[in-house]
Amino acid sequence: MSNKLPTRPPKLHAVSAPRFAIVASEYNPEFVQGLINNTCKELYKIDPNSVVELFGAPGSFEIPVVAEMVAANRKCDVVIALGLILQGQTKHAEFIALSVGHALQQVALKHTLPVIHEVLLVSSEEEARERCLGRELNRGIEAARAAFAMLRVKEKFKPQTSLR
């Protein structure tokens, strides 16, 4: 795990209003809302013209289904998945986290659409607070920066129009 956030990417000039779909769990709302707030704040800092639409999922396990519906609709440039899974005394949380990660990757590959995975598996509320509400390791900020980095990659594969 990195202890530093990636640097803020510059605004894209080729995309006039980048469209982001945030799919967020409604479970553990204090922490997930922190991720949402920090993601949106950073998206708008990078590009004030960003368009952000929020989609709720009852829990982290349901995020991939909502992400699939959003991706199939094709009205966004990037999907950002946000959730928090708090490790308990059983392996259940690990199974959920693995399943969610695999399913999100399948959505991304099926639709050739960037899906940013910030469904966090943490071992304590202190870890959750640090990653969702803190400034140093905030994964919402990281998600926004990764979304713009993927938009930059995506732009390289768009057909260029000739000016002949």
Secondary structure, DSSP 8 states (H G I E B T S, - for coil): --SS--------SS-SS-EEEEEEESSSHHHHHHHHHHHHHHHHHH-TT-EEEEEEESSGGGHHHHHHHHHHHT--SEEEEEEEEE--SSSHHHHHHHHHHHHHHHHHHHHT--EEEEEEEESSHHHHHHHHT-SSS-HHHHHHHHHHHHHHHHHHTS------
